[in-house]
Amino acid sequence: MISRQEFPYLQQLVINDAYAVKNLSIPVFEQGKDFKHLILTGKNGSGKTTVLLGIKAQIEASKIERTTSQNLMNRYKSWIKSHPQDSRVNGEWAEGIRKLSIVSTKYYSISKEATNDIPTELTEYLFAFYHASRQTRVTSVTSVTREDAIEKQITDLSNKQNSESLFKQYLVNKKVFQVFDVMEGKSEEAKQQERFFAVFEKTLANIFEDPGTKLEFVRENFEFYINLSDGRRFTFNQLSAGFSAFLSILTELLMRTDLLRKQANDYTYDPCGFVLIDEPETHLHLEMQYQILPLLTSLFPNLQFIVATHSPAVASSITGATVFDLSSGEVLGDTAAGSSFSDLMQTHFGVENEYSNVADDIIKDIKRIVKLPDKVHARQELLKLLEAKGKYMSAGLRLEIETQLIGLE
């Protein structure tokens, strides 16, 4: 299996044409240094999703088509030229060319030279793409299935069925095989199954911010329940939209990582690869937005996460990441992790200042009043403002008015 030092991570990205953004170069990390994650920010319509789809097309050329992106583009062009009447000329083939033209990529591994494409012979790595609209719908389970059949469904990237929908079946199989391994004296295999469930249960505890979280398997109906320490109990299909959206990412990565470890016959192995996520903050409250990338990067330390986000919580949640604003072309390194949400809202998310519209109006009133020539009148106006809109004021705004009042005495 390929190591972190050997794997060609995305080192530089050139956006050729993403509608709103053209001919823009993004340095992800320096050659000779460890890889960094990439977080794309920008206003609506700045091209974040388009860029992700462009990166996806580049990686899939090697991962699925087993060729370079340029060769695949030439193949589409050749088909169009030789079959001008084919319906795919203005459909599938034209769309393939468009997606491959969005970006150009450069990859780099510490132990090898830089390359414009992922080597086609490299297959033992993980690649996943998650749309902004996602939700886990776990398929019901009635029996144990053949292990090779479900593994093929999970690893087949061309499979239209989302692999996370197979998660319950995968868990059921592992529980049953764990029992068989114990019965057959396969102690090491049984320990690996037990370790998988221990990691998953700990991850659930982190997600629900409840160290007492337990995963319960009811064999009579092949159902798994998440039990919280306050007595709440629910299945995967009863989760809120936020938890469901997060688990749609987590469950697939857990399964596919587990299969790569099995393939390597090394359950301590951390697979390399790429994970593209459009709006990881989907449906999540602010605290969970801040936790999602730290959780994922700690669970999967050799995966390079490339995400597009509207959330300053996501953008500032991890070190070892390059934050790039498609609207302004500004690059932030690890300083993003040390920035306040208000700073990021202004510098990377297109907000003029850190205050709400109501607070903005109050600040304008304060500035207008303190400029009044009659200090007595100005003081009266500030007291009226404090009385009329005091319930909307933060401690900082109240302090500002009180300071002005003292100055007018």
N, C-alpha and C positions, 0 to 999 in steps of 0.2 A: 504493500500500500504506500501511496505517496505521502511524504512528510511535509510539514509546514515550510521547511526550508526549500523544498523542491517544487512546491506548487506555484503555478503562475497566477498570482493575484492581479486584479485590475489596478494598474499603476498610473495610467493616464487615460483621459477620456476627451475626445474632441467631438463637440456637437456640430455636425455639418449643417443640419436643417431640422429644427424641431418647431417649425412655424414661427413662434415668437422669438426664438433664439437661433442664431446661425453663426458658424465659424467661431466657436468659443471653445477654448481649451481649459480643461480642468485637471490640475495636478493632484492626484489622490495621495501619493506618498513618494518620498525620494528613493531613488535607486540606492541599494546598499543598506536600506533601513527596513525594519519590520513593516508588514502591510498595515494599512489603515482602512477603516470602514468609510463609506461615503454617504453623507446625508445631504440631500438636495432640498432647498427651500425656495420660496418665491411666491409671488402673488398668483391668484387663480389665472390660468391662461398663460403662465410663463413657460410651460412645456415640461413640467416635472414628469408627468405620466408618460408623455411621448418619449422622453429620454429613457425612462425605464424600459419601455417596450423596445427601443432601439438596442439597448444593452442585451435584453432578452433574446432578440433575433441574432445578435452576434454570437452569444454563447451557444444557442441552440444549433447554429450551423455546425459547430464542432461536436456538440453532445449528441444530437439526434441525427443530423445528416452526415456526420463523419467527414466533413470537408471544411475548407476555409470559407470565411464570409464572402471573399472575392470570387472564389470558384462557384459558390452557390448563386451569387448574383449573375455571373456569366452564364450559368446554366439556365436561369430564368430568361435572360435575354435571348439565348439561343433558341429556347422553346418558343418564345414570342415570334422570333424571326422565321422559324421553320413551320409554325402552325398559326398563321395570322388570323384564321377564322375561328380558332378555338375560343370558347367562352371564357377560358381562364386568362386570355390575353389582357383583358381589362378587369380581371377579378383576382384570383389567387396569385398569379405570377406577378402582376403589376404591384399588388400589395406586398409581396415578398421582397421585391426590389426596393419599394419605398421604405420598408422597415429596416432593411439592411443598409440603407443610405443615411439613416437618421444620425448615427454616430460612427466614429472610428475608435478602435480600442487598442491599448497597448498593455501587455501583461509582463510581469517581472517576478522572478523567483530569486532568492538570495544565492542559491547554488548554481543557477543557470543564467543564460543570457536573456535579454528582453526579447519579446516576440509580439507581433501584431495579432496573432491568433493563438488560441489554446491548441496545443498539439492534438491532432485528431486521434492519435493512438491512446491518449489519456482518457480513460473511462471511469476510473475508480475515484470519482469525486461526486459530491452532492450538488445539485442545482435545483432551486425552487423559486417560483414566482407567485406572489400573492396580490390579487387585485384589491382595490379599495373596498369593493362590495364583496364581503365574505362572511360566512356564518357556518358553523359546524352543524351538520345534520347527520348524526351518527346512525348508521344502518342497524336495524334490529338483528339480533343473533338468535338462532334456534338450535345450532349444533356447532361442533368443531369442524373446521374445514381442512382441506389439504394444505400443508404449509407452503409447498412450492407454488400453489395457485394464488394464494393471497400475496405472497412475496412478489410475484410477477405483476399483479395489479398495482401494487404500491410503487414499484420501481419503473413501470412503463410510463414515460413522460407523455406519450401520445394518447394515453388512456383518458377519455373524456370524463370519467367518474373521478371526482375528487378523492384523493387517497385518504384524507382525514375522515371521510365517511366510513372507511373500513376499520377505523380505530378500535371500535368495540370488539369486532371479530378478531383483530390482532391481539387484543388483551385477553380475550377468552382463550384463544389458542395458547398463549404463553402461560396462562394459569393452569390449563389442563396438561400441557407439556411439562410444566414444573412438577406436577404430581407424578407423571410418568417417569421423569428423570429420577425422582426420589425412590420410586418403586424399583427402578432398574439399577439403582446404585450409582447413577451418574451424578455424583455429588458436585462436581465442578459446574456442570450444565445447570443444575438446580440452583446453585449459588448465583449464577449469572442472571437467571430469571428473577430471583429474589432481589438482586441488586437493581434490576431495571425498575421493578415496582417501588423500591425504596426511593430511588431518584425521582420517579414520577410523583409519588406521594409528597415528597419534600417540596417539589416544584409547585404542586397544588397548594400546599401550605403557604408558600411565598405569595402566590397569586391572590389567595383569599385573605392574606395577612392574618392568618390564624395558625399558630404552631401546632394546635391540636387537631388539625385536619387529617382525616383518615379516609382511605379508599377501601370500600367494602365490596366484596364479590358475593352475589347470591346465585349459587349454582343451579337452583331449581328453575330459574327463568333466564339464566345467562345474562344477568344484569349487574352493572356496576353502579354503586352509589357513592357520592361524595358526602361525607359526614363532617359537619363543623362542630366545634366544641360547644356552641350555644344550642345544640340540638337540631339545627336545620339539616335536612337530608334531601338530596336531589340527584337526578341522573344527569348525564351529559346533555340530553335533549331538553332539560328544564333550566338550563343556564340562561342568564340575561344575555342580551345582544352583545354587550361588551366582552364578557368572559367567553362567549361563544366565538367571537371574532378572534380573540387572542388564541384560544385553544385550536382554532383551525390551522394556525401556524405551528403551534407547539407540538400538536399530536403528529402531524406529518413529519416534522423534523426528528422527533423521537423515534418514530418507526424506521425512517430511512437511515438514520444514524445507526440504529440497532442492527439493521440488515448489513450495512457496510462493515460493522465490527464483526458480525458473524462470518462474513465473507473473508475477512482478514484473519479469522480465528484468534482475535485479540480484542477482548471486551474493555480494555483500557484505552484503545485507540480512539483518537479524536479525528474524525474525517475532515478533509479540506473541502472547500467548495464555495459557491456563491448563493446568497439568499437575497432576492429582490422583493421589497415590500412597498406597496403603494399605500400611503397613509396608515402606518401601524397604529396610530391613535384612534382608529375607527371605533366608535361607541364607548371608548374608555374614559373614565373620570380622570381628573388631572393627576392624582397620585399614581394611578396605574399607567398613565402615559409616561410618567417619569421612570417607571420600573421596567417597562417591557423590553427595551434594548439591553439594559444591564442583565436582566434574567436570561435573555437569549444568548448574549455574547459570553456569559459565564458558563452556560450549559454547553455551548458549541464554540469553543475558543479558536478553532481553526477555520471557521466559516467567515467569509467576508460579507458583511451586511451592507447592502446598497438600498437606501430607502428614500422615499419622497414624502415630505411631511409639511403640514400647516402648523405644527405644534412646537412652541419654544421649549416645552417640557421634554419632548423627544430629542430636539436638536441639542439640548444641553445635558443630556442624561449620561453620556459616556465619554471617557477619554479615548485616545487612539482613534479619532475620527476626524475627517475633513468635512466641514460644513460649507457648502457652496450655494450662494444665492443666485439663482438663474436670472432674477430681475435686475440685479445690480452688477453681477459678475464678481462680487466680493467673496474672498476665501477666508474662512476661519479654520484654525487648527484646534488644538486642545483648549484655546482660550474660550471656545464656546461653552465648555464644561464649567468654566469659572464665571460665566456671564449671568446676570440676572434675567428673569423672564422679560422684564420691561425693556432691558437693553436689546434683547433679541427681537422683541416685537417691533422695535423701531428700526433696527439695522437689517433684519432678515425677513421680516414678515409684512413690511409695507405700512405699518401703523405709524402715524405722525408723532405720537407721544404716548407715554405710559398711562395716561388718564382716560377715564370713560368720557363719553360725550357730556353727561351731566356735570362731571367734575370740570370739564373744559369750560362750560358756561359759567360755573361759579368762579373759576379763576379769571375769566374775562371781566366779570362783574367787579371782582376785587381790584383788578388793575385799573378799571375805569373810575371806581370810587376814590381810590387813593390819589388820583390826579385832580380831584375837585379842589378848586382854590380855597374854599371855605372849610377849614379843618373841623369845625363843630358840625357842619352839615355832613361832611365825609364820615365822621364818627357815628352819627345817627344812622346813615345809610348802611354802614357795616354792621351795626347792631340789628337793623331790620333784616339784612341778608342772613345773619347768623340765626335769627329767630325763624325766618321763613324757610330756609333751606338747610338748617343745621342737621336734620335727620339724614341728609344725603352726604354729609361731609365725613371724610376720614379724619383720623387724629391729626394727620399732617396738615390738612386744610384748615381745621379749627385752630391749630397752632399758628398758622399763617395769619388768620384774621385777628387773633388775639395779639400777635406781634404788631400788626398794623394799628390796632386800637391803642396800644401802649405808646406807639410813636406819635399818634395824633393827640394825646393828652396834653 
